[in-house]
Amino acid sequence: MTRYIVLRVLLAAGVLWAAYTVTFAILYIIPGDPVSAMLAGGLDNGAVSAERLEELRDAYGFNDPLPLQYASHLWAAVQGDLGTSVQTGQPVSTAVGQVLLPTVELSAAALVIALVLGGGIALVATYTHSAWLREALLGIPPVAVSLPTFWIGLLLIQWFSFQWGIFPAMGDDGIRSLVLPALTLGLPISALVAQVLAKSLQEAALDPYVTTTRAKGISRLQVHLGHVLRNATLPSLTMVGLIAGNLLAGSVIVETVFSRPGLGQLTVQAVTLQDLPVVQGVVLFGAVVFIAANLIVDLLLPLADPRVTVGRSYA
Amino acid sequence: MTQIAAPSALKPELPGTDPSEPRPEPATLQTVPGRPDRGGRERSPAQGQAGRTRRWLRRPGLLLSALFLLLVLTAAFAPGVLAPGDPYTGDSSQALQPPGTAHWFGTDHLGRDLYTRVVHGTSLSLRTALIAVVIALISGGIFGVAAGFLGGWIDQAIMRVVDVLLAIPSLLLSLALISALGFGSTNVAIAVALGSVATFARIARSQSLRVCQSTFVEASRSLGSRWHTTLRRHVLPNAAGPILALAVLEFGMAILAVSALSFLGYGAPRPAPEWGSLVSEGRNYMAAAGWLTTLPGLVIAATVLSINRLAHALGGERRRF
C-alpha cells in the first residue's frame, strides 16, 4: 500500500514536471525572442530602444544558453517562484493567488449545479420504464456539449437580466450575481456527468446483485439509489480530474462573458498582453489542479472500494 | 472478477484507449467490420434506391443535419450564392434593424446585414477549424500509429507525452500557444490543433494496436511481408475508419474551440466576420439588439450539432451511449 502511494505521488510529480517542460517549450522557445513578443503585446509598441531590449533580455536571462535558462527557471519554479508579471511587476504566484477565490466560488457553485443536474438526468433516465422519457433525457447531453459556452451565457443574460430582470448581468453583489455564471459553467459539465454516470449506471444495473436484492423484497427505487448508484459512482470518479480541468478552462470564457474578476479574466488579460510568465503560471495551475484531482481520487479509491487493484496504474 | 481499473488521466468517453482493458467498452466510434447494423438500424434486404430513401426518411434528424451541412458547405465555398451582398459595407440609416424580410438576421450597429456576414464568415470559421483538425489528425495519427505499430520504448515515450498533453486543459494549452505565436486565424488553428493532438494519438494508437494483434496481420507477417507493406496494406486501412469518425467529431469540437477563441478576440482581426467575433461584436448591443448575439450563436450550435449527428452515424452508433 505504501509502495502504491509513493508510486502514485512520484508519477504525479513526474507528470507535473513534464507539464512544466511543455509550457516552457511553448512559451519560451517557440516565440524565438520572448522579450519582443511580450513587448509587442504591451502598450508602447515599438517605442523600446535596442539597448533597452538587450537589457531586458539580460534581466530575464534570455541571453543564457537554453538548457541553463530551463534549469534556472525550473529550479525557481520548484521553490514556488514562477517569475514576475511583465505588465504589473507582481510575482506570478501572487497574481494567481489574488484572483483565485472568486474562481473557486464560481467553480464550486457550477460543480453543484453540474452534479445535481447531470446526476438527476442520469438517475431518472436509467430508472424510468418509459422508453420515451429515457430517450428524451439521454438526448439532452449530446446537444448540451454542442452549444458554445459563451452563447449559453449570453442567452441567459438576455433572458434573465434584460427581459425578466431576475438576475444581474454582471457585477459582484453576492449570491445573486453568481447564479447565471455558475449555470453557464455548470451546464456543459452536467452533460459530461450525465453521460458518464448514465453509462455506468446502465452497466451496474445489469449486475446480478440487483436481481438478488430485488428478490429479497427491496423496492426498485431503494436498489437504484442505495446499491446501483453507489457501485456506479466509483468508476465515474475517474472523471473528477477532467471536470476540474473543464471548470478551470470554462471559467476563462464565463468570466469574460460576465465580466467577473477571477483566474479566467487574468488569463485573458495575460494572453491579450502576451504576459508570458502569467500565462505559464495559469496553465501550470490548470495542470496542477488536474493532476492533484486525479491523484486524490487514485489515493482514495482503494479505501472506498477494496476491489480496486493497486498494481495497474498509469499517469 | 470485477476489476475496476485504477483511475488515471483517461478521458472517459473515448473508447478502446487501452487495449488491455478488462471489459471493452461499448465503443462509441469503433466500427466492427461486417457488423450488420452499421447505420444504427437494421438494414433492409432491398438495398435499392427506394430502400435507401426510406432509410433516410426514417431518420429525420440525420436528414435534417445533412441538409443543413449542405447549406453550410455552400456558404463556405460559394457565399455569393446564398448572400449576394457585401459583408463589410453597411447602410448606417439601416443600423440595428431587427430580423425581418429585408434583413433575415437583422443588421448590426453599422447597418451591415448580419445574415450576409454570417454566410461570408462561414468559410473563415470552417477553414480554421478544418486546418486545426487536419494538423491534429496528421500529427496525432503519425505519433499514435508509430506508438501502436512499433511498440516498446517508443510507444512508452510517445504515450507519456500524450498523457502530459491531456493533463493540461486543452483551452489553456491553446491559449499558451496563442500567447507565444500571436493572434490570427492560422495561429488559432495551430493552437486548437495542439489541444486535440493527444486525443488523435490515443485513438490512432489503440486502433493500430488492435489491427497489429489480429490474426491476419500475424499471417501476413509470417508470409514474410515487409513492415511497410503491413503498415500500408493492413494497419492503415483498418485503423482509418474509427480515426476518421473521430476526426468528424473533432471537427465539430474544433468549430466550438475556434469560435470561443475568436470570441475572446484572438482570431482574425476585427472586420472579418468570423462566427465567434460576430457574437462578441453583438455583445455590446445585447439589450437593444439581442439577435446580434443569438443568431450567429445559433448558427454555430446548429452546425456543431449537425456535425456531431453525422459523426455518430458514421461511427456506426445511433447515439453516444
Chai-1 contact restraints between the chains, C-beta under 6 A:
chainA,res_idxA,chainB,res_idxB,connection_type,confidence,min_distance_angstrom,max_distance_angstrom,comment,restraint_id
A,V15,B,V164,contact,1.0,0.0,6.0,A-B,restraint_1
A,V15,B,A167,contact,1.0,0.0,6.0,A-B,restraint_2
A,A18,B,V164,contact,1.0,0.0,6.0,A-B,restraint_3
A,A19,B,V164,contact,1.0,0.0,6.0,A-B,restraint_4
A,A19,B,A167,contact,1.0,0.0,6.0,A-B,restraint_5
A,A19,B,I168,contact,1.0,0.0,6.0,A-B,restraint_6
A,V22,B,V164,contact,1.0,0.0,6.0,A-B,restraint_7
A,I26,B,A176,contact,1.0,0.0,6.0,A-B,restraint_8
A,I26,B,L177,contact,1.0,0.0,6.0,A-B,restraint_9
A,I26,B,A180,contact,1.0,0.0,6.0,A-B,restraint_10
A,L27,B,A180,contact,1.0,0.0,6.0,A-B,restraint_11
A,I30,B,A180,contact,1.0,0.0,6.0,A-B,restraint_12
A,P31,B,A180,contact,1.0,0.0,6.0,A-B,restraint_13
A,P142,B,R320,contact,1.0,0.0,6.0,A-B,restraint_14
A,S146,B,V304,contact,1.0,0.0,6.0,A-B,restraint_15
A,S146,B,L305,contact,1.0,0.0,6.0,A-B,restraint_16
A,S146,B,N308,contact,1.0,0.0,6.0,A-B,restraint_17
A,L147,B,A301,contact,1.0,0.0,6.0,A-B,restraint_18
A,P148,B,L256,contact,1.0,0.0,6.0,A-B,restraint_19
A,P148,B,S259,contact,1.0,0.0,6.0,A-B,restraint_20
A,P148,B,G297,contact,1.0,0.0,6.0,A-B,restraint_21
A,P148,B,I300,contact,1.0,0.0,6.0,A-B,restraint_22
A,F150,B,F263,contact,1.0,0.0,6.0,A-B,restraint_23
A,W151,B,G297,contact,1.0,0.0,6.0,A-B,restraint_24
A,L154,B,T293,contact,1.0,0.0,6.0,A-B,restraint_25
A,Q158,B,G290,contact,1.0,0.0,6.0,A-B,restraint_26
A,F162,B,A287,contact,1.0,0.0,6.0,A-B,restraint_27
A,V196,B,P12,contact,1.0,0.0,6.0,A-B,restraint_28
A,K199,B,F321,contact,1.0,0.0,6.0,A-B,restraint_29
A,P235,B,I4,contact,1.0,0.0,6.0,A-B,restraint_30
A,T238,B,P7,contact,1.0,0.0,6.0,A-B,restraint_31
A,T238,B,P12,contact,1.0,0.0,6.0,A-B,restraint_32
A,M239,B,P12,contact,1.0,0.0,6.0,A-B,restraint_33
A,G245,B,P169,contact,1.0,0.0,6.0,A-B,restraint_34
A,L248,B,P169,contact,1.0,0.0,6.0,A-B,restraint_35
A,A249,B,P169,contact,1.0,0.0,6.0,A-B,restraint_36
A,A249,B,L171,contact,1.0,0.0,6.0,A-B,restraint_37
A,A249,B,L172,contact,1.0,0.0,6.0,A-B,restraint_38
A,I253,B,A260,contact,1.0,0.0,6.0,A-B,restraint_39
A,V268,B,L264,contact,1.0,0.0,6.0,A-B,restraint_40
A,V271,B,L175,contact,1.0,0.0,6.0,A-B,restraint_41
A,V271,B,S179,contact,1.0,0.0,6.0,A-B,restraint_42
A,Q274,B,S179,contact,1.0,0.0,6.0,A-B,restraint_43
A,V279,B,A176,contact,1.0,0.0,6.0,A-B,restraint_44
A,V279,B,S179,contact,1.0,0.0,6.0,A-B,restraint_45
A,V283,B,L172,contact,1.0,0.0,6.0,A-B,restraint_46
A,V283,B,A176,contact,1.0,0.0,6.0,A-B,restraint_47
A,G286,B,I168,contact,1.0,0.0,6.0,A-B,restraint_48
A,G286,B,P169,contact,1.0,0.0,6.0,A-B,restraint_49
A,G286,B,L172,contact,1.0,0.0,6.0,A-B,restraint_50
A,A287,B,A167,contact,1.0,0.0,6.0,A-B,restraint_51
A,A287,B,I168,contact,1.0,0.0,6.0,A-B,restraint_52
A,F290,B,A167,contact,1.0,0.0,6.0,A-B,restraint_53
A,I291,B,A167,contact,1.0,0.0,6.0,A-B,restraint_54
A,N294,B,A9,contact,1.0,0.0,6.0,A-B,restraint_55
A,V297,B,P7,contact,1.0,0.0,6.0,A-B,restraint_56
A,D298,B,P7,contact,1.0,0.0,6.0,A-B,restraint_57
A,R307,B,T2,contact,1.0,0.0,6.0,A-B,restraint_58
A,R307,B,I4,contact,1.0,0.0,6.0,A-B,restraint_59
A,V308,B,I4,contact,1.0,0.0,6.0,A-B,restraint_60
A,T309,B,Q3,contact,1.0,0.0,6.0,A-B,restraint_61
A,R312,B,A6,contact,1.0,0.0,6.0,A-B,restraint_62
A,S313,B,A6,contact,1.0,0.0,6.0,A-B,restraint_63
A,Y314,B,S8,contact,1.0,0.0,6.0,A-B,restraint_64
A,A315,B,D163,contact,1.0,0.0,6.0,A-B,restraint_65
